[in-house]
Amino acid sequence: MFTTDVLVSWKALLGLASTREAIAAIMQGKEDTSRYDHATGRGVWTGAFEALESALSDSATGVSMLADDGEVLNDPLTAARNKAREGMSLPTMSNETDANLIAALSVDDSDEEPSSGIDVTVTKDIEGLDDFLNDESSQSNLDECEERFYESLMPRPQNNQQ
């Protein structure tokens, strides 16, 4: 059993397309503990957290990863997510795949679930998963958790009072 907080954090940190992909990634992921640096405390997830925080700071100031002609620029968030994916023995994705995924998720008119490359067939026999994913209350809970997760990473206004 996974908490909704875990599901939304995996989804955000690895650039996953859906809650189903997050569940599949958790089921298949295996952390490469040799990547843990005991001196600094940095591990597989550290870079993804830092890149997401940076991207949220940049998005607050209007920085885009798309060129005027629509070409996808080298995205440090995708690179950090890919390092975390590698560290969890999960497939990586290109900048173009990440950009296409973002575009597909912003247009919610398809019956087909978009994919970031995680094999979701491992979830097909999980009893009750489809009911959970289609339940309005579950979706509301996931949305609230996702909002809290992103809010926790957003830059805070600096208070210069002493």
C-alpha positions as CSV (number, residue, x, y, z in Angstrom):
1,M,0.0,0.0,0.0
2,F,1.3,3.4,-1.0
3,T,0.2,6.7,0.6
4,T,-1.0,9.4,-1.7
5,D,1.9,11.6,-0.7
6,V,4.4,9.0,-1.9
7,L,2.5,8.6,-5.2
8,V,2.5,12.3,-6.0
9,S,6.1,12.8,-5.0
10,W,7.3,10.0,-7.3
11,K,5.1,11.3,-10.1
12,A,6.6,14.8,-9.8
13,L,10.2,13.9,-9.1
14,L,10.4,11.3,-12.0
15,G,8.1,13.2,-14.4
16,L,5.6,10.5,-14.6
17,A,2.4,10.8,-16.6
18,S,-0.1,9.3,-14.2
19,T,-0.8,7.8,-10.8
20,R,-0.8,4.4,-12.5
21,E,2.8,5.1,-13.7
22,A,3.8,6.1,-10.2
23,I,2.5,2.8,-8.8
24,A,4.3,0.9,-11.6
25,A,7.5,2.8,-11.0
26,I,7.4,2.0,-7.3
27,M,6.8,-1.6,-8.0
28,Q,9.7,-1.9,-10.5
29,G,12.1,0.7,-9.1
30,K,15.2,-0.5,-7.2
31,E,17.4,2.1,-5.7
32,D,21.1,2.0,-6.5
33,T,22.3,2.6,-2.9
34,S,25.9,3.0,-4.2
35,R,24.9,6.5,-5.4
36,Y,24.4,7.6,-1.8
37,D,27.1,9.9,-0.6
38,H,27.5,9.5,3.2
39,A,29.6,12.6,3.5
40,T,27.0,14.9,2.0
41,G,23.8,12.9,2.4
42,R,23.1,13.2,-1.3
43,G,21.2,10.3,-2.8
44,V,19.3,9.3,-5.9
45,W,16.5,11.7,-5.2
46,T,18.5,14.8,-4.2
47,G,19.1,16.2,-7.7
48,A,15.5,15.7,-8.7
49,F,14.3,17.7,-5.7
50,E,16.8,20.5,-6.4
51,A,15.9,20.6,-10.1
52,L,12.2,20.7,-9.4
53,E,12.6,23.5,-6.8
54,S,14.7,25.4,-9.3
55,A,12.2,24.8,-12.1
56,L,9.4,26.1,-9.8
57,S,11.4,29.2,-9.0
58,D,12.1,29.7,-12.7
59,S,8.5,29.2,-13.7
60,A,7.5,31.8,-11.1
61,T,9.7,34.3,-13.1
62,G,8.4,33.1,-16.5
63,V,11.4,31.1,-17.9
64,S,10.4,28.7,-20.6
65,M,12.2,25.6,-21.9
66,L,10.8,26.0,-25.4
67,A,12.4,28.1,-28.1
68,D,10.3,30.5,-30.1
69,D,10.3,28.0,-33.0
70,G,9.0,25.3,-30.7
71,E,12.3,23.4,-30.3
72,V,12.7,21.8,-26.9
73,L,15.8,23.3,-25.1
74,N,18.0,21.2,-22.9
75,D,16.0,20.9,-19.8
76,P,17.9,20.5,-16.5
77,L,14.7,19.2,-14.8
78,T,14.5,16.3,-17.4
79,A,18.2,15.6,-16.9
80,A,17.8,15.5,-13.1
81,R,14.7,13.3,-13.4
82,N,16.6,10.9,-15.7
83,K,19.4,10.7,-13.1
84,A,16.9,9.7,-10.5
85,R,15.2,7.3,-12.9
86,E,18.7,5.7,-13.6
87,G,19.3,5.5,-9.9
88,M,16.0,3.7,-9.5
89,S,16.7,1.3,-12.4
90,L,13.8,2.9,-14.4
91,P,13.8,3.9,-18.1
92,T,14.9,7.5,-18.9
93,M,13.1,9.9,-21.3
94,S,14.2,12.5,-23.8
95,N,13.6,16.2,-23.5
96,E,11.2,15.9,-26.4
97,T,9.2,13.0,-24.7
98,D,9.0,15.1,-21.5
99,A,7.7,18.1,-23.5
100,N,5.2,16.0,-25.4
101,L,4.0,14.5,-22.2
102,I,3.4,17.9,-20.7
103,A,1.5,18.9,-23.8
104,A,-0.6,15.7,-23.7
105,L,-1.4,16.2,-20.1
106,S,-2.5,19.7,-20.6
107,V,-5.1,18.6,-23.2
108,D,-7.3,16.1,-21.3
109,D,-9.3,14.9,-24.3
110,S,-7.9,11.4,-24.9
111,D,-9.1,8.1,-23.5
112,E,-5.5,6.8,-23.8
113,E,-3.3,7.3,-20.9
114,P,0.0,9.1,-21.8
115,S,3.2,7.4,-20.8
116,S,6.7,8.6,-19.8
117,G,8.1,5.2,-20.6
118,I,7.3,3.2,-17.4
119,D,5.8,-0.2,-18.0
120,V,2.3,-0.1,-16.5
121,T,1.4,-3.6,-17.4
122,V,2.6,-4.7,-13.9
123,T,-0.5,-2.9,-12.5
124,K,-3.1,-4.7,-14.5
125,D,-3.8,-7.4,-11.9
126,I,-4.0,-5.1,-8.9
127,E,-7.4,-5.6,-7.5
128,G,-9.3,-2.4,-7.0
129,L,-6.7,-0.1,-8.7
130,D,-9.0,1.0,-11.5
131,D,-11.8,1.7,-9.0
132,F,-9.3,3.8,-6.9
133,L,-8.0,5.7,-10.0
134,N,-11.6,6.4,-11.2
135,D,-13.0,7.4,-7.8
136,E,-13.7,11.1,-7.5
137,S,-12.8,11.1,-3.8
138,S,-9.4,9.5,-4.5
139,Q,-8.7,11.9,-7.3
140,S,-9.6,14.8,-5.0
141,N,-7.2,13.5,-2.4
142,L,-4.4,13.0,-4.9
143,D,-5.0,16.5,-6.2
144,E,-4.7,17.9,-2.7
145,C,-1.6,16.0,-2.0
146,E,0.0,17.1,-5.2
147,E,-0.9,20.8,-4.4
148,R,0.8,20.4,-1.0
149,F,3.8,18.8,-2.5
150,Y,4.4,21.5,-5.0
151,E,3.6,24.2,-2.5
152,S,6.3,22.8,-0.2
153,L,8.9,23.3,-3.0
154,M,7.8,26.8,-4.1
155,P,10.2,29.7,-3.2
156,R,9.3,31.5,-0.1
157,P,9.2,35.4,0.0
158,Q,12.3,36.7,1.8
159,N,11.6,38.5,5.1
160,N,14.2,41.1,5.6
161,Q,13.0,42.1,9.1
162,Q,15.5,41.6,11.9
